[in-house]
Amino acid sequence: LFSSAEVVVDMRQGFDYATVDQKTGVATIGMGQTLSGLDERTAPWHTPVGVVSHTGCGLLLTGGVGYLCKAHGTSADNILEVTIVTSDGTVHVCNKENEPDLFFAVRGAAPNLGIVTEVKAQCYKVPDAMCTLRAWPLSLENLQRLFDWSDQDAVLNDPTITCYVALLPSPDKQAALCAIHVVCVGESTENDEKYKELIGQLDDTGDIVLLPTSRVPFSTPQTIFDA
């Protein structure tokens, strides 16, 4: 545990829920669930969250960086309202209009202020994504290739494309690999040819294809880095 708290409150009973207003995309989220539980309950709507699905929803209040963040900001940026119980037992429902100072503080420092039971957050409709996961033997040359690909304007300036460069063990644990995971969340009819052309720059470079370039449910990239 990275927290120095002396008391840990189990929120799983009674706070394990999420619903979405289909007109506005605003989700009402109980804080007693994992990110995977949240994604399952709100699909095909999703609020920007992290990329390890067994993380708890507390991440929403302390950042939350994932595949929707280039387009829509972090998890905390998309929180519209917070219900929090402070140490004196008072229940506060705060937003930009009601208790704005507390609303500002809770989006980043919530664990120091009280127990959050529920948030309302903006979601975006993302039923699927174009993805690939590829690896190469670890070398300076291969790492440079991945950094150069990631740093080109067509990738950096497109809010629908997110990539992670990572170091991974080989499947037999005998060698180190460098890898890139590319997730493209734009609509297929408008963007797929562009995505395929960009990702195709990595073809035939000695890569090991772990996930072929394809349209997959959004849950696939959301869980691909789970331990």
Sequence and secondary structure as in RCSB ss.txt:
>XXXX:A:sequence
LFSSAEVVVDMRQGFDYATVDQKTGVATIGMGQTLSGLDERTAPWHTPVGVVSHTGCGLLLTGGVGYLCKAHGTS
ADNILEVTIVTSDGTVHVCNKENEPDLFFAVRGAAPNLGIVTEVKAQCYKVPDAMCTLRAWPLSLENLQRLFDWS
DQDAVLNDPTITCYVALLPSPDKQAALCAIHVVCVGESTENDEKYKELIGQLDDTGDIVLLPTSRVPFSTPQTIF
DA
>XXXX:A:secstr
     S     TTT   EEE TTT EEEEESSSBHHHHHHHHTTEE    S TTSBGGGGGS    TTHHHH  T
GGGEEEEEEE TTS EEEE SSSSHHHHHHHHHHGGGT EEEEEEEE EE  EEEEEEEEEE  HHHHHHHHHHH
HSHHHHT TTEEEEEEEEE TTSSSEEEEEEEEE S HHHHHHHHHHHHGGGTTSS EEEEEEEEEETHHHHHTT
  
